[in-house]
């Protein structure tokens, strides 16, 4: 049995399996973002930067997006996604799929070595696939589960992935940072903790040290030869070192940028966006494809087992007004509870299903039997108050802007009689599985990043006693919805596939299983003089391979 990384609890799947879990499908990057500063003809290698990130993951690689952001700079993947949403070569120079869509063949670059000196071979890639499926990466397994059968080395440079059913968007999904390739030798010979803290990849940087609670230091891989096809330059990184600091408080993070303590920061508060731009900082904004920040209703326990009550909640809040007020024009409103506006196959019809209509909300609650009112104005039925529990991952799944948006929703739905218990859950409790069962919560917010609408399968595969799916935040067991998504996943014709995905989104909206609130953003602010930091196109993480210090 191979060594495994320190695993986060499986119940975190409820928060996005630690994916899991951003404009148009073709270009999630904000078209209004300013261009990079003018570059000198020949960037000079060297120098160090300090980067301020908003939260610390459990490992450098794994299934949480915060890990993906790190691993993208340390581990190379088979393929990358370019700005046109096209899959381009990385460790694989070419790939093909059989006529029956059940065998994918990838041809690997020659001469690639991991930072421990071991060689990239087809056997190593096959080992990584099996490693993910054997518990090494829960999110990779969630994407491949139900499709993956085996991986084998055809020869030293050719690996064949065999599937149990067609999965035409396999290559697209492999562009996500969860699928970074690690040294087989390191995974087999080192401890879980070593591979967690200092994974061995072939990427532009390697981990020098991790000071828990403070920072991770990345240093340049001097022998880097395997940049992706969409890199801005060929060769090793220009920067010698990145001090990747963890700065949880957003006000402090912005202050460090202004004071010069950091050179770039992640997760720019909406209120600071325009001021930083006017002060000359370069701003990057990426609307992540996949599931947006949404509210999923518990369909098996509590008041939301009644579809009328779910619909009433959807009509009871002016989510668009709240998002636009708190988001200052930076955070996009998203009404679609299935996928975000940046996702291929997006349904605007699903997004527009529920507008603010308190009269309709009141009528639905009356029909559902919640006809009484207590002294505080909350609805009652048989002497019981209409109380719903809404826990959220504070500082992990939901940032400060998101928390303010939830508070706005809490206040608005009070007018029609909902008593919302809004519970901020710290990261330690979130990742330990707090509020992960139907009996503990009634509504659950969260997102999943994805480059395709195939995320619907992860989020809506049936939650059954014999095969629980904690990424299904509604705990729904609906074979009809699952079959629509399965049909879409295996449809080769892109437009037919997207039409089925739209059908699934509209089913979710029709039954008020989940309602969208806002699109999840990945944002960066970069000081003048730090050039060519960019956001990778699958999940919006910062890429430092091409960055350099000017002047």
C-alpha positions as CSV (number, residue, x, y, z in Angstrom):
1,X,0.0,0.0,0.0
2,X,1.4,3.4,-0.9
3,X,1.9,6.2,1.6
4,X,-0.9,8.7,1.7
5,X,-1.1,12.4,2.5
6,X,-2.7,13.6,5.8
7,X,-6.4,13.4,4.8
8,X,-9.0,15.9,5.7
9,X,-12.2,14.4,7.1
10,X,-14.5,13.0,4.5
11,X,-17.4,15.0,5.8
12,X,-15.8,18.2,4.6
13,X,-17.3,17.1,1.3
14,X,-20.4,18.8,2.6
15,X,-18.5,22.0,2.3
16,X,-17.3,21.1,-1.1
17,X,-15.3,17.8,-0.4
18,X,-12.7,20.3,0.1
19,X,-13.1,21.0,-3.5
20,X,-14.2,20.6,-3.8
21,X,-14.9,23.5,-3.6
22,X,-16.3,33.0,-11.0
23,X,-18.3,36.6,-17.0
24,X,-18.6,34.1,-19.7
25,X,-17.7,30.5,-20.1
26,X,-15.0,31.3,-22.6
27,X,-13.2,33.8,-20.4
28,X,-13.8,33.8,-16.7
29,X,-11.2,36.5,-16.2
30,X,-12.7,39.9,-15.8
31,X,-12.3,41.7,-19.1
32,X,-12.1,45.0,-17.3
33,X,-9.0,44.1,-15.3
34,X,-6.1,46.4,-16.2
35,X,-3.3,45.0,-18.3
36,X,0.1,44.1,-16.8
37,X,2.6,46.9,-16.4
38,X,4.9,47.4,-19.4
39,X,7.6,44.7,-19.3
40,X,11.3,45.3,-20.0
41,X,12.6,43.5,-23.1
42,X,14.5,40.9,-21.0
43,X,13.2,40.2,-17.5
44,X,16.0,39.8,-15.0
45,X,15.8,36.6,-13.0
46,X,16.1,36.9,-9.2
47,X,14.5,38.4,-6.2
48,X,11.9,37.4,-3.6
49,X,8.3,38.4,-3.0
50,X,5.8,38.2,-0.2
51,X,2.4,37.0,-1.1
52,X,-0.5,37.3,1.4
53,X,-3.1,34.6,1.2
54,X,-6.3,34.5,3.2
55,X,-6.2,30.9,4.7
56,X,-3.9,28.0,5.4
57,X,-4.7,24.5,4.1
58,X,-3.9,21.2,5.8
59,X,-1.5,20.1,3.0
60,X,0.2,21.6,0.0
61,X,-1.8,19.3,-2.3
62,X,-5.2,17.7,-2.0
63,X,-8.9,18.3,-2.6
64,X,-9.4,21.8,-1.1
65,X,-9.1,24.7,-3.5
66,X,-6.6,26.4,-1.2
67,X,-4.4,23.3,-1.6
68,X,-4.9,23.5,-5.4
69,X,-3.6,27.1,-5.5
70,X,-0.4,26.0,-3.8
71,X,0.0,22.8,-5.7
72,X,-0.4,24.5,-9.1
73,X,2.9,26.2,-8.4
74,X,4.6,23.0,-7.2
75,X,3.1,20.1,-9.1
76,X,2.7,20.0,-12.9
77,X,-0.4,18.4,-14.4
78,X,-1.0,16.5,-17.6
79,X,-2.9,19.4,-19.2
80,X,-3.7,23.0,-18.6
81,X,-6.6,25.3,-19.6
82,X,-5.9,28.4,-21.7
83,X,-7.8,31.7,-21.6
84,X,-10.2,30.4,-24.3
85,X,-11.2,27.5,-22.2
86,X,-9.3,25.1,-24.4
87,X,-7.2,22.2,-23.0
88,X,-3.5,22.6,-23.9
89,X,-0.4,20.5,-23.3
90,X,1.6,20.4,-20.0
91,X,3.2,17.2,-19.0
92,X,1.3,15.5,-21.8
93,X,2.3,16.6,-25.3
94,X,-0.8,15.1,-26.9
95,X,-3.8,12.9,-26.1
96,X,-6.6,11.0,-27.9
97,X,-9.7,9.1,-27.0
98,X,-11.1,5.9,-28.6
99,X,-14.2,5.9,-30.7
100,X,-16.2,4.4,-27.9
101,X,-14.9,7.1,-25.5
102,X,-13.7,4.5,-23.0
103,X,-9.9,4.7,-23.5
104,X,-7.8,7.9,-23.2
105,X,-4.2,7.9,-24.2
106,X,-1.7,10.5,-23.1
107,X,1.8,10.9,-24.5
108,X,4.3,12.4,-22.1
109,X,7.1,14.9,-22.5
110,X,10.6,13.5,-22.5
111,X,13.3,14.5,-20.0
112,X,11.0,15.6,-17.2
113,X,12.4,14.9,-13.7
114,X,10.9,15.5,-10.3
115,X,12.8,17.5,-7.8
116,X,14.0,14.3,-6.0
117,X,15.7,13.4,-9.3
118,X,13.3,10.6,-10.3
119,X,11.9,10.6,-13.8
120,X,8.4,11.2,-15.1
121,X,7.2,8.0,-16.8
122,X,3.9,6.6,-17.8
123,X,4.2,4.2,-14.9
124,X,4.4,7.2,-12.5
125,X,1.3,8.8,-14.0
126,X,-0.7,5.6,-13.8
127,X,0.4,5.2,-10.1
128,X,-0.9,8.7,-9.4
129,X,-4.3,7.9,-10.8
130,X,-4.5,4.8,-8.6
131,X,-3.2,6.7,-5.7
132,X,-6.0,9.3,-5.9
133,X,-8.6,6.7,-6.2
134,X,-7.2,4.7,-3.3
135,X,-7.7,7.6,-0.9
136,X,-4.8,9.9,-1.8
137,X,-7.1,12.7,-2.9
138,X,-10.9,12.7,-2.2
139,X,-11.7,15.4,-4.8
140,X,-9.8,13.7,-7.6
141,X,-11.7,10.5,-6.6
142,X,-15.0,12.4,-6.6
143,X,-14.4,13.6,-10.2
144,X,-13.2,10.2,-11.5
145,X,-15.5,8.0,-9.4
146,X,-18.1,6.0,-11.4
147,X,-15.9,6.4,-14.5
148,X,-12.4,5.4,-13.8
149,X,-11.4,1.7,-14.2
150,X,-7.6,1.6,-14.5
151,X,-4.5,3.3,-15.7
152,X,-1.6,1.5,-17.3
153,X,1.7,2.3,-18.9
154,X,1.7,1.3,-22.6
155,X,5.3,2.2,-22.9
156,X,7.7,4.6,-21.0
157,X,6.0,7.7,-22.5
158,X,2.4,6.5,-23.1
159,X,-0.2,6.1,-20.4
160,X,-3.7,4.7,-21.1
161,X,-6.7,5.6,-18.9
162,X,-9.6,3.1,-19.1
163,X,-13.1,4.2,-18.2
164,X,-16.3,2.2,-17.4
165,X,-18.5,4.7,-19.3
166,X,-17.9,7.6,-21.7
167,X,-16.5,10.8,-20.1
168,X,-15.8,13.2,-23.0
169,X,-14.7,16.1,-20.7
170,X,-12.1,14.1,-18.9
171,X,-9.2,16.2,-20.2
172,X,-11.0,19.4,-19.2
173,X,-11.4,18.3,-15.6
174,X,-7.8,17.2,-15.4
175,X,-6.7,20.8,-15.8
176,X,-7.8,21.5,-12.2
177,X,-5.0,21.7,-9.7
178,X,-6.2,18.7,-7.8
179,X,-4.6,16.5,-10.5
180,X,-1.0,17.5,-10.1
181,X,1.5,14.6,-10.6
182,X,3.8,13.7,-7.8
183,X,6.9,11.5,-7.6
184,X,6.0,7.9,-7.3
185,X,9.2,7.3,-5.4
186,X,8.3,10.0,-2.9
187,X,4.8,8.8,-2.4
188,X,6.0,5.2,-1.7
189,X,9.1,6.0,0.4
190,X,8.2,9.0,2.5
191,X,5.8,9.5,5.4
192,X,2.4,11.0,5.1
193,X,3.5,14.1,6.8
194,X,6.5,14.6,4.6
195,X,4.4,14.3,1.4
196,X,1.7,16.6,2.9
197,X,4.1,19.4,3.8
198,X,6.7,19.0,1.0
199,X,5.2,17.1,-1.9
200,X,7.7,16.2,-4.6
201,X,6.6,17.5,-8.0
202,X,8.3,18.7,-11.2
203,X,6.9,22.2,-11.0
204,X,8.3,25.7,-11.1
205,X,8.8,25.9,-7.4
206,X,9.4,23.5,-4.5
207,X,8.6,23.8,-0.8
208,X,11.5,24.9,1.3
209,X,9.8,25.1,4.6
210,X,6.3,25.4,6.2
211,X,5.9,27.4,9.4
212,X,2.5,26.3,10.5
213,X,0.2,29.2,11.2
214,X,2.5,31.7,9.5
215,X,3.8,30.9,6.0
216,X,5.1,28.5,3.4
217,X,8.4,29.3,1.7
218,X,8.6,28.3,-2.0
219,X,11.9,28.3,-3.8
220,X,12.7,28.1,-7.5
221,X,13.2,24.8,-9.2
222,X,16.4,25.6,-11.0
223,X,16.0,22.6,-13.3
224,X,12.4,23.3,-14.4
225,X,11.7,22.0,-17.9
226,X,8.0,21.3,-18.0
227,X,6.1,24.6,-18.2
228,X,2.5,24.4,-19.7
229,X,1.8,25.5,-23.3
230,X,0.1,28.7,-22.1
231,X,3.0,29.9,-19.9
232,X,4.2,33.4,-20.6
233,X,7.8,32.3,-20.9
234,X,9.9,29.1,-21.3
235,X,12.4,28.1,-18.6
236,X,12.7,28.2,-14.8
237,X,10.8,30.8,-12.8
238,X,12.3,34.2,-12.6
239,X,11.7,34.7,-8.9
240,X,14.0,32.9,-6.5
241,X,11.6,32.7,-3.6
242,X,8.0,33.3,-2.6
243,X,7.1,33.9,1.0
244,X,3.4,32.6,0.9
245,X,2.0,34.2,4.1
246,X,-1.3,33.3,5.7
247,X,-3.2,36.5,6.6
248,X,-6.8,35.7,7.6
249,X,-8.1,39.2,8.4
250,X,-9.0,41.0,5.2
251,X,-8.3,44.5,6.6
252,X,-4.9,43.4,7.7
253,X,-4.2,41.8,4.4
254,X,-5.0,45.0,2.5
255,X,-2.9,47.1,5.0
256,X,0.1,44.9,4.4
257,X,-0.1,45.6,0.7
258,X,-0.4,49.3,1.2
259,X,2.5,49.3,3.7
260,X,4.8,47.3,1.4
261,X,4.9,44.3,3.7
262,X,3.4,42.2,0.9
263,X,3.8,42.4,-2.9
264,X,0.5,40.8,-3.7
265,X,-2.6,39.7,-1.9
266,X,-5.5,37.3,-2.5
267,X,-9.2,37.8,-1.8
268,X,-9.5,41.6,-2.1
269,X,-12.5,42.9,0.0
270,X,-15.1,44.4,-2.3
271,X,-15.0,47.7,-0.5
272,X,-11.3,48.0,-1.2
273,X,-11.4,47.1,-4.8
274,X,-11.9,50.5,-6.4
275,X,-9.6,52.3,-4.0
276,X,-6.7,49.9,-4.6
277,X,-7.2,50.3,-8.4
278,X,-7.1,54.1,-8.1
279,X,-3.9,53.8,-6.0
280,X,-2.2,52.0,-8.9
281,X,-2.4,48.4,-7.8
282,X,-2.9,45.9,-10.6
283,X,-6.2,44.1,-10.0
284,X,-7.1,40.6,-11.2
285,X,-10.7,39.2,-10.9
286,X,-11.7,35.7,-11.9
287,X,-15.3,34.4,-11.6
288,X,-14.8,30.7,-10.8
289,X,-16.8,28.2,-13.0
290,X,-18.6,25.4,-11.2
291,X,-21.1,25.7,-8.4
292,X,-21.6,29.3,-7.1
293,X,-22.0,30.4,-3.5
294,X,-25.5,29.0,-3.1
295,X,-28.0,27.9,-0.4
296,X,-28.9,24.2,-0.5
297,X,-32.0,23.1,1.4
298,X,-32.2,20.0,3.6
299,X,-34.7,17.8,1.8
300,X,-34.9,15.0,4.3
301,X,-35.4,16.7,7.7
302,X,-37.0,19.8,8.9
303,X,-39.3,22.5,7.4
304,X,-37.6,22.4,3.9
305,X,-38.9,18.9,3.2
306,X,-41.9,20.8,2.0
307,X,-41.2,22.2,-1.4
308,X,-43.5,25.1,-0.8
309,X,-41.4,26.3,2.1
310,X,-38.2,26.1,0.0
311,X,-39.9,28.2,-2.7
312,X,-41.1,30.6,-0.1
313,X,-37.6,31.2,1.2
314,X,-36.4,31.7,-2.4
315,X,-39.0,34.4,-3.0
316,X,-38.5,36.0,0.4
317,X,-35.2,37.6,-0.1
318,X,-34.0,40.2,-2.6
319,X,-30.6,38.4,-3.0
320,X,-29.7,40.5,-6.0
321,X,-30.1,43.8,-4.1
322,X,-28.1,42.5,-1.1
323,X,-25.2,41.2,-3.3
324,X,-25.0,44.4,-5.3
325,X,-25.1,46.5,-2.1
326,X,-22.4,44.6,-0.3
327,X,-20.5,43.6,-3.4
328,X,-19.9,47.2,-4.6
329,X,-20.2,46.1,-8.2
330,X,-17.3,43.6,-7.8
331,X,-19.2,40.5,-6.6
332,X,-21.6,39.2,-9.3
333,X,-25.1,38.2,-8.2
334,X,-25.9,34.6,-9.2
335,X,-29.4,33.3,-9.0
336,X,-28.6,29.9,-10.4
337,X,-28.2,27.3,-7.7
338,X,-26.6,24.7,-10.0
339,X,-23.7,26.3,-11.7
340,X,-22.3,29.8,-12.0
341,X,-22.4,32.1,-15.0
342,X,-18.8,31.3,-16.0
343,X,-19.6,27.6,-16.5
344,X,-20.2,26.1,-20.0
345,X,-23.8,24.9,-20.3
346,X,-25.1,27.6,-18.0
347,X,-28.9,28.1,-17.8
348,X,-30.1,31.7,-17.5
349,X,-33.7,30.4,-17.2
350,X,-32.7,28.6,-14.0
351,X,-30.9,31.8,-12.7
352,X,-34.1,33.8,-13.3
353,X,-36.5,31.4,-11.7
354,X,-37.0,33.3,-8.4
355,X,-37.3,37.0,-8.2
356,X,-38.0,38.9,-5.0
357,X,-41.7,38.4,-4.3
358,X,-42.7,38.5,-0.6
359,X,-46.4,38.3,-1.5
360,X,-45.8,34.9,-3.2
361,X,-43.6,33.8,-0.2
362,X,-46.4,34.6,2.2
363,X,-48.9,32.8,0.1
364,X,-46.8,29.7,-0.1
365,X,-46.2,29.7,3.7
366,X,-49.9,30.0,4.3
367,X,-50.5,27.0,2.0
368,X,-47.9,25.0,3.9
369,X,-49.7,25.6,7.2
370,X,-47.4,28.2,8.7
371,X,-50.2,30.5,9.3
372,X,-49.6,31.7,12.9
373,X,-47.3,34.5,14.1
374,X,-45.6,34.8,17.4
375,X,-44.9,37.9,19.4
376,X,-41.7,38.6,17.4
377,X,-43.5,38.2,14.1
378,X,-42.1,34.8,13.2
379,X,-44.3,32.2,11.5
380,X,-45.7,29.3,13.6
381,X,-47.4,26.0,13.0
382,X,-48.9,23.9,15.7
383,X,-47.1,26.1,18.2
384,X,-43.7,25.6,16.6
385,X,-41.7,28.6,15.3
386,X,-40.5,28.5,11.7
387,X,-36.8,28.3,12.7
388,X,-34.1,27.3,10.2
389,X,-30.5,26.6,11.1
390,X,-27.9,28.1,8.6
391,X,-24.3,27.3,9.6
392,X,-21.5,28.6,7.4
393,X,-17.7,28.1,7.2
394,X,-16.5,31.5,8.4
395,X,-13.1,32.3,7.0
396,X,-13.0,29.2,4.9
397,X,-16.0,28.6,2.8
398,X,-17.5,32.1,3.3
399,X,-15.3,35.2,3.5
400,X,-16.2,38.5,5.2
401,X,-18.2,39.8,2.3
402,X,-20.1,36.5,2.1
403,X,-20.9,36.6,5.8
404,X,-22.4,40.1,5.4
405,X,-24.5,38.9,2.4
406,X,-25.9,36.0,4.6
407,X,-26.7,38.5,7.3
408,X,-28.7,40.6,4.8
409,X,-30.7,37.5,3.7
410,X,-31.3,36.6,7.4
411,X,-32.9,40.1,7.9
412,X,-34.9,40.1,4.7
413,X,-36.6,36.7,5.2
414,X,-37.6,37.7,8.7
415,X,-40.3,39.9,7.1
416,X,-42.2,36.9,5.8
417,X,-41.7,35.0,9.1
418,X,-38.5,32.9,8.8
419,X,-36.3,32.8,11.9
420,X,-32.8,32.1,10.6
421,X,-30.2,31.0,13.1
422,X,-27.0,32.1,11.4
423,X,-24.1,30.2,12.9
424,X,-20.5,31.1,12.0
425,X,-18.4,27.9,12.1
426,X,-14.6,28.3,12.5
427,X,-12.4,26.4,10.1
428,X,-11.3,23.8,12.6
429,X,-14.9,22.8,13.2
430,X,-15.9,23.0,9.5
431,X,-13.1,20.6,8.6
432,X,-13.9,18.3,11.5
433,X,-17.4,17.8,10.0
434,X,-19.5,20.1,12.2
435,X,-23.1,20.6,11.0
436,X,-22.7,17.9,8.3
437,X,-25.8,15.8,9.0
438,X,-29.5,16.6,8.1
439,X,-30.4,16.8,11.8
440,X,-27.9,19.6,12.4
441,X,-28.8,22.1,9.7
442,X,-31.6,23.2,7.4
443,X,-29.7,25.3,4.9
444,X,-26.1,25.0,3.8
445,X,-24.0,27.5,1.8
446,X,-21.0,26.6,-0.2
447,X,-19.4,26.3,-3.6
448,X,-17.4,23.9,-5.8
449,X,-15.0,25.1,-8.5
450,X,-15.1,23.3,-11.8
451,X,-14.3,23.9,-15.4
452,X,-17.5,22.1,-16.6
453,X,-21.1,21.7,-15.6
454,X,-20.1,18.1,-14.7
455,X,-19.8,19.4,-11.2
456,X,-23.6,18.8,-11.1
457,X,-22.8,15.0,-10.8
458,X,-20.7,15.5,-7.7
459,X,-23.2,17.8,-6.1
460,X,-26.4,15.9,-7.0
461,X,-25.4,12.3,-7.2
462,X,-27.9,10.6,-4.9
463,X,-27.3,10.6,-1.2
464,X,-28.2,7.0,-0.2
465,X,-27.6,5.0,3.0
466,X,-25.5,2.5,1.1
467,X,-23.6,5.2,-0.9
468,X,-23.7,8.5,1.0
469,X,-22.7,11.6,-0.9
470,X,-21.8,14.4,1.4
471,X,-21.1,16.8,-1.5
472,X,-24.9,16.6,-2.0
473,X,-25.7,19.4,0.5
474,X,-29.5,18.8,0.2
475,X,-29.1,15.1,1.0
476,X,-31.3,14.5,-2.0
477,X,-32.0,11.1,-3.4
478,X,-33.5,11.8,-6.8
479,X,-32.8,9.3,-9.6
480,X,-34.4,11.4,-12.3
481,X,-32.1,14.3,-11.7
482,X,-29.1,12.0,-11.4
483,X,-29.9,10.4,-14.7
484,X,-30.2,13.7,-16.5
485,X,-26.7,14.6,-15.3
486,X,-25.3,11.2,-16.1
487,X,-26.6,11.4,-19.6
488,X,-25.0,14.9,-20.0
489,X,-21.6,13.6,-18.7
490,X,-21.5,10.9,-21.4
491,X,-22.8,12.9,-24.3
492,X,-20.1,13.7,-26.9
493,X,-21.9,16.4,-28.8
494,X,-21.1,19.6,-26.9
495,X,-24.4,21.4,-27.5
496,X,-26.5,18.3,-26.7
497,X,-24.4,17.9,-23.5
498,X,-24.9,21.5,-22.5
499,X,-28.6,21.2,-23.2
500,X,-28.9,18.3,-20.7
501,X,-26.9,20.3,-18.2
502,X,-29.3,23.2,-18.6
503,X,-32.2,20.8,-18.1
504,X,-30.6,19.6,-14.8
505,X,-30.2,23.2,-13.6
506,X,-33.8,24.0,-14.4
507,X,-34.9,20.9,-12.5
508,X,-33.0,22.1,-9.4
509,X,-34.6,25.5,-9.7
510,X,-38.1,24.2,-10.4
511,X,-38.0,22.2,-7.2
512,X,-36.1,24.8,-5.2
513,X,-33.4,22.4,-4.2
514,X,-30.8,25.1,-4.2
515,X,-30.8,28.8,-4.9
516,X,-27.8,30.8,-6.1
517,X,-26.6,33.9,-4.2
518,X,-23.4,35.1,-5.7
519,X,-20.6,33.9,-8.0
520,X,-17.4,32.9,-6.1
521,X,-14.5,35.2,-7.0
522,X,-10.8,34.7,-7.0
523,X,-9.2,38.2,-6.8
524,X,-5.6,39.5,-6.6
525,X,-4.1,42.9,-6.0
526,X,-0.4,43.3,-7.1
527,X,1.9,46.2,-6.4
528,X,3.6,48.1,-9.2
529,X,6.9,46.6,-10.2
530,X,5.8,43.0,-9.8
531,X,5.1,42.0,-13.4
532,X,3.2,39.0,-15.0
533,X,1.5,37.5,-12.0
534,X,-1.6,35.9,-13.6
535,X,-4.5,33.6,-12.7
536,X,-4.7,30.1,-14.1
537,X,-7.8,29.5,-16.1
538,X,-9.2,26.5,-14.4
539,X,-9.7,27.8,-10.9
540,X,-8.2,31.3,-10.8
541,X,-5.2,30.6,-8.6
542,X,-2.2,32.8,-8.7
543,X,0.6,31.7,-11.0
544,X,4.2,32.9,-10.2
545,X,6.2,31.0,-12.8
546,X,6.2,34.0,-15.1
547,X,6.3,36.7,-12.5
548,X,9.4,39.0,-12.1
549,X,10.5,42.2,-10.5
550,X,10.9,45.1,-12.9
551,X,13.5,47.8,-12.5
